[in-house]
Amino acid sequence: MSNPIGYPVFRTADPVQALRVARQLVAAGDVRYAQVSVDVELRTVPDVLRIREALPDVWFGRRM
């Protein structure tokens, strides 16, 4: 048996570029049964503010 699930990995220091690539991947997939989650590590306050502006409903957590 095979597993039809794929986990693309894209690494960049630019959160805006990461968001663009994530949106392209979602658009290319079969979204009828899809579930998408993204794990992003933002290292600066300006990065957090840019992502918050682009995704106002996003959930933020803090790693210790």
C-alpha positions in Angstrom: 0.0 0.0 0.0 1.1 3.5 -0.6 0.6 6.7 1.3 -0.9 9.5 -0.9 0.2 12.2 1.6 3.0 14.5 0.7 4.8 17.0 2.9 6.7 19.7 1.0 9.4 21.5 2.8 10.4 25.0 1.8 13.0 26.9 3.8 13.7 30.6 3.5 14.6 33.5 5.7 11.9 35.7 3.9 8.5 35.2 5.5 6.7 37.0 2.6 8.3 34.5 0.1 7.3 31.6 2.4 3.7 32.8 2.4 3.7 33.1 -1.4 5.1 29.6 -1.9 2.6 28.2 0.6 -0.3 29.8 -1.3 1.0 28.4 -4.6 1.2 24.9 -3.1 -2.3 25.1 -1.7 -3.6 26.3 -5.1 -1.9 23.4 -6.9 -3.4 20.7 -4.6 -6.8 18.9 -4.6 -8.5 21.0 -1.9 -11.7 18.9 -1.7 -10.3 16.7 1.1 -7.2 18.7 1.9 -6.2 19.9 5.3 -3.3 22.4 5.5 -1.2 23.4 8.4 2.0 25.5 8.3 4.7 25.8 10.9 6.7 29.0 10.7 9.4 30.3 12.9 9.5 34.1 12.9 12.6 35.5 14.5 11.9 39.2 14.6 9.0 41.4 15.7 8.8 43.1 12.2 8.4 39.6 10.6 5.5 38.8 13.0 3.8 42.1 12.2 4.1 41.5 8.5 2.6 38.0 8.8 -0.2 39.3 11.1 -1.0 41.9 8.5 -1.1 39.4 5.7 -3.0 36.8 7.7 -5.2 38.6 10.3 -6.9 35.4 11.5 -3.7 33.4 12.0 -2.9 31.9 15.4 0.5 32.6 17.0 2.3 30.6 19.6 5.5 31.0 21.4 8.2 28.3 21.6 10.2 28.1 24.8 
